[in-house]
Amino acid sequence: MAYRLSVRLLTLLTVAMGIVQTSAAPAPQQEVAVEPPSLDRPLIFDSSTRGSGGTKIPGPKFRVVPLRGFSYPYALAFLPDGGILVTERAGRLRIVRDGKLDPQPVAGIPEVVNTRQRGMNDLALHPRFAENHWIYFTYYKPVAGTTNARATLARARYDEGHGLSDVRDIFSTDSVVSGPSAAKIAFGGDGKIYLAIGIPIPRVANDTVSADVNDAQAPNSYYGKVLRLNDDGSAPKDNPFSGRPGYKPEIYALGIRNAMGLYIHPDTSELWETENGPQGGDEINIIKAGKNYGWPVISYGRAYTGEVSGGTGPASAQPVAPNMEQPWLFWAPSISTAAITFYTGNRFPAWKGNIFVGGLVGTQLQRIVLSPTNGLPIRRQPMLTELQQRIREVKQGPDGLLYLLTDEEAGALLRIEPLDAAP
């Protein structure tokens, strides 16, 4: 800025003095692309930021410790003995022990469709895993002779050194999806499985069999919904639409575009969800039984064509409608929200009670600071943007540290630890 001002001042002076300049004007400065730091070693970051008035808000310095060797990792789960299970979208389950990735995937995963962002998705341990060794994972099950797939929830028994056994599908959609769709799971405090299945876009041309955007409002479709299941995949009898004609008994909430994160709040037991909007309009919702979250009728985003009713939703120019819920928080422009977690640990006291959300297109970990008086968001801080990595997963580990997965072909598991922790 100082350089540009000085050049402008010199130009004005020469004109005023009648001096004729024969030399060429300075060439405009070009932006230089900044290469992201390599994830082949630990990296140091400072979470200090600036307030609205430019005042510095101090934050802890932290170290990012990477573990490479993954390909499009999607979700992780912590084992009681300290190991970490990681899913990869192509249909692999990996195990990390003592900070090292086993080069051999865990055997027993069924065939998956790995196209258009479908594949192997989420992972969770049964609340009584120590007793029954059950793990649950979601994947897109291929339909023979097509590129279509069924969103599927599977259960298996995991034993260290023996891979998976008793692998079986306990829930699968009765219709198929041809476009991008996510399948996220979380165990609630009631012991039930909450399964969100996305339906983000219209069906492709000449496709009359797969689900499309309007299924999010259709009570006889599983797509665009949050489902509530028993641990064997059956529908609980106390679900909000149980016994109601025309409704799938597994439905817990509807009007969901494409849920990318499910999280059970540790204090309130509420089900929190992150959701990708269309062009803008990413959301955080608190999912409640029987509620309609609006897609594809309303959204704070807009169709990719820029038009209302442009085919990719929303149908209404207004972001509100009767009997449809408003998001707890939304992003415009979008960061393509991914997983969500509340930080409750003691390793980062300054972050306690903050929400952390992964950003895919936004290539960031976003920290959301909440008001201590009413619990509403008062500040959002993009973090790790220097890495230029799509952040797919974020979870707090039993050790009070944060663990991330980068959604990249050369993906990595990132551990975030205080700078004063032993390297």
Secondary structure, 3 states (H helix, E strand, C coil): CHHHHHHHHHHHHHHHCCCCCCCCCCCCCCCCCCCCCCCCCCEEEECCEECCCCCEECCCEEEEEEEEEECCEEEEEECCCCCEEEEECCCEEEEEECCEECCCCECCCCCCCCCCCCCEEEEEECCCHHHHCEEEEEEEEECCCCCCEEEEEEEEEEECCCEEEEEEEEEECCCEECCCCCEEEEECCCCCEEEEECCCCCCCCCCCCECCHHHHHCCCCCCCEEEEECCCCCCCCCCCCCCCCCCCCCEEEECCCCEEEEEECCCCCCEEEEECCCECCEEEEEECCCCECCCCCCCCCECCCCCCCCCCCCCCCCCCCCCCCCCCEEECCCCCEEEEEECCCCCCHHHCCCEEEEECCCCEEEEEEECCCCCCEEEEEEECHHHCCCEEEEEECCCCCEEEEECCCCEEEEEEEECCCCC
